[in-house]
Amino acid sequence: MAPKHAVLHARRTASPNSRIAASPHARTAASPKGGQRRVSAQSTHQRSAAKPPPPIALCRVASVTSRTPKEIRSEVARVIVETFNHVDLDGDGSVRFSEFLKYHQSFAAQGMDEIAPSEETLEVQFRKYDVDSSQTLDKGEFECYMQGALDVLGARKFVETCKRLIEEDVERIRMQTQGYNRLATLQLVEHAAAVQYYTHQMVDVAERFLAARADPNFVDRNGSHALLYAAPKSNELFVVSLMEARADPRIHNLQFECAAFCASHVRDMDVLRALLIPMSAQELDRVKSKSAMDMEERERASEALVRHVADATTEQVRHLIAKRADINFRD
């Protein structure tokens, strides 16, 4: 038996590897040559601790799901306000039914079958949210409508959809305004100022200017744009076409006149309604479905009324007015 001091000396001078190999926690592993080698528990722990970090996507999910309810409510409220400002196309602080319908259809087009009712149902819902019967939704009423969509979709899907819609529409508007044709723009305004009355031939000319990327909101030296000139001397069909091309009915000229004011001068209730009162999709379809033949027949009746009103009988005048002759027609 070796002396005690010799055993202690052998333990002090042993290499680290030999001490690890002698540890009771060490395990054996097959060597490439068929033998066995000693693998320490310490090296196994080091390899398990060196695992790669989780993917970035998982980190993002964790950060989103870790938001507090207060932060989620704050983001939802901010998105609703941004959406209201975006949907309110004319900037009057309220959402008309046409704006409401267009937004809801865009919302449903994102694959949201849960909130895609018929137009009749949407009109009923619009009236339900319109608690003051103003035919528009203010910010509070619009928020109640958005709360219904939020309850159906959930906060995350609701916020993502609203942001995507705003981004897409902003990009579409940017692309529209980016490539306006200056020559066609000048021709559109000059033509609107010069024509006596928008017959269907004059409407065709103006629509060619719009198709050539004319800016419908360009104003001349009088501060007037095409819609302001067209309001007292055209029908509601052309007025709707200009507004669909994003003509702004709020623009005032240097005499502080707007398109609705000019239409009221000539007492054209159809044009005035198109400018002031929101139309449902059925009404828009009714206006757009008027054929060129209908317009020509109305123009002939209007021309006959203006030219022969002095010598026409009362019955003849009533007959022409029954054909919707325009008493403000200018030949």
C-alpha positions in Angstrom: 0.0 0.0 0.0 1.4 3.4 -1.0 2.1 5.9 1.6 -0.6 8.5 2.2 1.7 11.4 1.2 2.3 9.7 -2.2 -1.4 9.5 -3.0 -1.9 13.1 -2.2 1.1 14.1 -4.4 -0.4 12.0 -7.3 -3.8 13.8 -7.1 -2.2 17.3 -7.1 0.0 16.6 -10.1 -2.7 14.9 -12.2 -3.8 16.7 -15.4 -7.3 18.3 -15.7 -8.3 15.8 -18.3 -7.4 12.9 -16.1 -9.3 14.4 -13.3 -12.4 14.8 -15.5 -12.1 11.3 -16.8 -11.9 10.1 -13.2 -15.1 12.0 -12.3 -18.0 9.7 -11.3 -20.3 11.9 -13.6 -18.4 11.0 -16.8 -19.9 8.7 -19.4 -18.3 6.6 -22.1 -18.8 7.0 -25.9 -17.7 4.8 -28.8 -14.5 6.0 -30.4 -14.1 5.9 -34.2 -11.8 2.9 -33.8 -14.3 0.8 -32.0 -12.9 1.5 -28.5 -14.4 3.7 -25.9 -13.5 7.3 -24.9 -14.5 9.3 -21.9 -16.9 12.2 -22.5 -17.4 14.6 -19.6 -20.8 15.8 -18.4 -19.3 19.4 -18.5 -18.7 19.3 -22.2 -22.2 17.9 -22.9 -23.7 20.8 -20.9 -21.6 23.4 -22.8 -22.9 22.0 -26.2 -26.5 22.1 -25.0 -26.1 25.7 -23.8 -24.7 26.8 -27.2 -28.1 26.4 -29.1 -28.9 29.0 -31.7 -31.3 31.9 -30.7 -34.9 31.7 -31.8 -35.9 33.1 -35.2 -36.6 36.8 -35.5 -40.2 36.1 -36.5 -40.8 34.3 -33.2 -39.3 37.3 -31.3 -41.7 39.6 -33.1 -44.7 37.5 -32.3 -43.6 37.5 -28.7 -43.2 41.3 -28.7 -46.7 41.7 -30.2 -48.4 39.3 -27.9 -46.6 40.8 -24.9 -48.3 44.2 -25.3 -50.6 45.3 -22.5 -54.3 45.7 -23.0 -53.9 49.5 -22.6 -51.4 49.6 -25.4 -53.7 47.5 -27.7 -56.6 49.8 -26.9 -54.5 52.9 -27.7 -53.4 51.5 -31.0 -56.9 50.5 -32.0 -58.2 54.0 -31.1 -55.4 55.6 -33.2 -56.2 53.5 -36.2 -59.9 54.3 -36.0 -59.1 58.0 -36.0 -56.7 57.6 -39.0 -59.3 55.6 -40.9 -62.0 58.2 -40.2 -59.8 61.0 -41.6 -59.0 58.9 -44.6 -62.6 57.8 -45.4 -63.8 61.4 -45.0 -62.9 62.3 -48.6 -64.3 65.8 -48.7 -62.9 66.7 -45.3 -66.2 68.0 -43.8 -65.8 66.1 -40.5 -68.4 63.5 -41.4 -68.8 60.3 -43.5 -71.5 60.2 -46.1 -73.2 56.9 -47.1 -71.3 56.8 -50.4 -68.0 57.1 -48.5 -69.2 54.6 -45.9 -70.2 52.1 -48.7 -66.9 52.5 -50.6 -64.9 51.9 -47.4 -66.9 48.9 -46.3 -66.7 47.3 -49.7 -62.9 47.8 -49.7 -62.8 46.3 -46.2 -64.8 43.3 -47.3 -62.6 42.9 -50.4 -59.7 42.0 -48.2 -61.3 38.6 -47.7 -63.4 39.6 -44.7 -66.4 37.5 -45.5 -67.5 38.0 -41.9 -68.4 41.6 -42.5 -69.7 41.5 -46.1 -73.5 42.0 -46.0 -75.6 43.1 -48.8 -75.9 46.8 -49.7 -79.5 46.9 -48.4 -78.2 45.6 -45.0 -75.4 48.2 -45.0 -77.9 51.0 -45.6 -80.0 49.8 -42.6 -76.8 49.6 -40.5 -75.8 53.1 -41.7 -79.1 54.5 -40.5 -78.7 52.7 -37.2 -75.3 54.2 -36.5 -76.6 57.6 -37.7 -78.3 58.4 -34.4 -78.9 62.1 -35.1 -80.5 61.3 -38.5 -78.1 63.7 -40.3 -77.5 61.2 -43.1 -73.8 61.2 -42.2 -71.7 59.6 -39.5 -69.6 61.9 -37.2 -66.5 60.6 -35.5 -68.4 59.1 -32.6 -70.9 57.3 -34.8 -68.2 56.1 -37.1 -66.3 54.8 -34.0 -69.4 52.7 -33.1 -69.4 51.2 -36.6 -65.7 50.4 -36.4 -66.2 48.8 -33.0 -68.6 46.3 -34.6 -65.9 45.3 -37.1 -63.4 45.1 -34.3 -65.6 42.7 -32.3 -65.9 40.4 -35.3 -62.2 40.4 -36.5 -60.3 40.8 -33.3 -57.7 43.5 -32.5 -54.7 42.2 -34.5 -56.6 41.4 -37.7 -58.6 44.6 -37.4 -55.5 46.9 -37.1 -53.6 45.1 -39.9 -56.5 45.4 -42.3 -57.1 49.1 -41.6 -53.5 49.9 -42.0 -53.2 48.0 -45.2 -56.3 49.7 -46.7 -55.0 53.1 -45.8 -51.5 52.4 -47.3 -53.1 51.0 -50.5 -55.4 53.9 -51.0 -52.6 56.5 -50.3 -50.4 54.8 -52.9 -53.3 54.8 -55.4 -53.9 58.5 -54.9 -50.2 59.2 -55.2 -50.1 57.4 -58.5 -53.1 59.2 -59.7 -51.8 62.7 -58.9 -48.3 61.9 -60.0 -48.9 61.8 -63.7 -51.3 64.6 -64.5 -51.0 65.9 -68.0 -50.6 69.7 -68.0 -51.9 70.2 -71.5 -55.0 68.1 -70.9 -55.6 69.9 -67.6 -55.5 73.3 -69.2 -57.8 72.1 -72.0 -60.3 70.7 -69.5 -60.7 74.0 -67.6 -60.7 76.2 -70.8 -63.3 73.9 -72.4 -65.5 74.1 -69.2 -65.3 77.8 -69.1 -66.1 78.2 -72.9 -69.0 75.8 -73.5 -72.5 77.2 -73.3 -74.0 73.9 -72.3 -72.7 70.4 -71.9 -74.4 68.5 -74.6 -73.4 64.9 -75.0 -70.8 65.9 -77.6 -69.2 68.3 -75.2 -69.3 65.7 -72.5 -67.4 63.3 -74.8 -64.7 66.0 -75.3 -64.3 66.6 -71.6 -64.1 62.9 -70.8 -61.4 62.6 -73.3 -59.4 65.2 -71.4 -60.0 63.3 -68.2 -58.9 60.1 -69.9 -55.7 61.9 -70.9 -54.9 62.5 -67.2 -56.3 66.0 -66.7 -56.3 67.3 -63.2 -60.0 67.9 -62.3 -59.1 70.3 -59.4 -56.8 72.7 -61.4 -58.1 76.3 -61.0 -57.8 79.1 -63.5 -57.1 82.8 -62.9 -60.7 83.1 -61.6 -60.2 80.4 -59.0 -62.7 78.1 -60.8 -62.2 74.5 -61.8 -64.0 72.2 -64.2 -66.7 71.1 -61.7 -67.6 74.7 -60.7 -68.0 75.7 -64.4 -70.0 72.5 -65.2 -72.4 72.7 -62.3 -74.8 75.3 -63.8 -74.6 74.0 -67.4 -74.5 70.2 -67.3 -76.6 67.3 -66.1 -76.0 65.2 -63.0 -74.4 62.4 -65.0 -71.4 64.5 -66.0 -71.2 66.0 -62.5 -71.0 62.5 -61.0 -68.2 61.6 -63.6 -66.2 64.6 -62.5 -66.6 63.8 -58.8 -65.6 60.2 -59.4 -62.4 61.6 -61.0 -61.9 63.2 -57.6 -63.1 66.7 -58.5 -63.5 68.6 -55.2 -66.9 70.3 -54.7 -65.6 72.4 -51.8 -63.4 74.6 -54.0 -64.5 78.2 -54.1 -63.6 80.7 -56.7 -62.5 84.3 -56.2 -66.2 85.3 -55.8 -66.6 82.7 -53.0 -68.9 80.6 -55.2 -68.8 76.8 -55.1 -70.3 74.2 -57.4 -73.4 73.8 -55.3 -74.0 77.6 -55.2 -73.7 77.8 -59.0 -76.2 74.9 -59.5 -78.6 76.6 -57.1 -78.5 79.7 -59.2 -80.1 77.8 -62.1 -82.3 75.7 -59.8 -81.0 72.4 -61.1 -82.1 70.1 -58.3 -80.6 67.0 -59.9 -77.1 68.5 -60.0 -77.6 70.0 -56.6 -78.6 66.6 -55.2 -75.5 64.9 -56.8 -73.3 67.6 -55.1 -74.8 67.7 -51.7 -76.7 64.5 -50.9 -74.9 61.1 -50.7 -76.2 58.6 -53.2 -76.6 54.9 -52.7 -75.2 52.5 -55.2 -78.6 52.0 -56.8 -79.0 55.7 -57.3 -75.5 55.9 -58.8 -76.3 53.1 -61.2 -79.6 54.8 -62.1 -77.7 58.0 -63.0 -75.0 56.1 -64.9 -77.4 53.9 -66.8 -78.9 56.9 -68.7 -78.0 56.2 -72.3 -76.7 58.7 -74.8 -80.1 58.4 -76.5 -81.9 59.6 -73.3 -79.5 62.5 -73.1 -80.1 63.4 -76.7 -83.8 63.3 -76.3 -83.6 65.6 -73.3 -81.4 67.9 -75.2 -83.8 68.1 -78.1 -86.7 68.8 -75.7 -84.6 71.5 -74.0 -83.7 73.1 -77.3 -87.3 73.1 -78.5 -88.5 74.7 -75.2 -85.9 77.5 -75.3 -86.4 78.3 -78.9 -90.2 78.1 -79.1 -91.4 79.0 -75.6 -92.6 82.4 -76.8 -95.1 81.0 -79.3 -95.8 77.6 -77.8 -99.0 76.7 -76.1 -99.3 75.8 -72.5 -99.9 72.2 -73.4 -96.8 72.1 -75.6 -94.7 73.5 -72.8 -96.0 70.9 -70.3 -95.3 68.2 -72.9 -91.7 69.4 -73.2 -91.2 69.7 -69.5 -92.6 66.1 -69.1 -89.7 65.0 -71.2 -87.4 66.6 -68.6 -86.5 69.6 -70.8 -83.9 71.8 -69.1 -85.2 75.4 -68.8 -81.6 76.6 -68.4 -80.5 75.1 -71.7 -78.4 77.4 -73.9 -78.2 77.0 -77.6 
